[in-house]
Amino acid sequence: MEEYLGVIKIFAGNFAPRGFMLCQGQILSIAQNTALFSILGTTYGGNGTTTFALPNLQGIVPIGQGNSPQGGTYDLGETAGTPNVSILTSNLPAHVHAGPGTIGVSAADATISAPVDGASIATPGTTVARAFSPTLGFTTATPSVNLASTITTGATGGNIPVSIMQPYLAINYIICVSGLFPSRN
């Protein structure tokens, strides 16, 4: 059975059979391939005046064009994707890192010098209030004030991109360049 122009197949050989070419993005002459150009146009490259290109399926996976059931649209000839990604903080779920630590508090009595009631503190031109040394009482009761601190954890990681390449088997894609012209339904 003769193939239709533009049909792409998977081929296990290391060459393209007669009437086919490897799908490697080759630039072809429109004048020498008018029927194939009328099917492909410049969807895969070329200037559209004297040249057009075959699809390049080296190192990428074909995907059906149109609306995806998962959302989004794939246009004919569109390429996207990458074999590696760098994971950013924004890609990670929200989380915290706990860091052990202690804040020491003395249980001993303390004294403090303070101005008398109604005196100004650190105001130019005012007289210094007389000092007093009251004994402050401490208790062993549960603290009513929480002390806050910030702990910085050490950096980790190496900023190396993560491979997201699916398992693969390298094989050739071939396209029919000499065959029957397909009729439209």
Steps between C-alpha positions, in 0.01 A plus 500: 500500500635841408512756783344843511732802476577640845433177693749460786600156625742356750777305326756279679764521225789746483392631157182626336334260253431607142230767484567609861739739676608513863311759706804714579382848405657496153434804281350400163440688177136589436558478124614137530237397757184697418254229606670445839526877553125534440449265797769625741531867404744683727360340816842350579721773350625641173440838340182404313629652177765253391534263797308309766614261774419147607407444866799451728427213739857456625506485879136602547170316532205573270170594658157518338400851394181660628335545839640287781258325740724630782466860376701701252530490125777358284538672163630312197878550483527638855800384704541530876654330801844440641684189622619671822353745749633694795274471802438835665373578848169600339464141367513350850203463733482748787700370794716604795832384632526458877828583664585399853622776729480643849474851635653535844316701766646572841285417801692740728355822638583809300529867578439790274548873528189684394383860521233594749139506398423789262860582406610533138744254355770615257346840438753781460489757776334282762664409823600144565257323726632345810590134474343223697571128509188295560531124525297335228338171588530202267274202499528141388149512355434430132634794298243747373731653240638309204845582375530487122813430302597434142713202407674480164566147382800414288468496122465164334467378142705553190272685252532213251206468257282191542445271202134459408577288194269204469663164424565479128609287208661692213341407168447672166189679381455505124266704282359403161630743237398301191156343499131559455355844557247468784146612425311702760184361656 
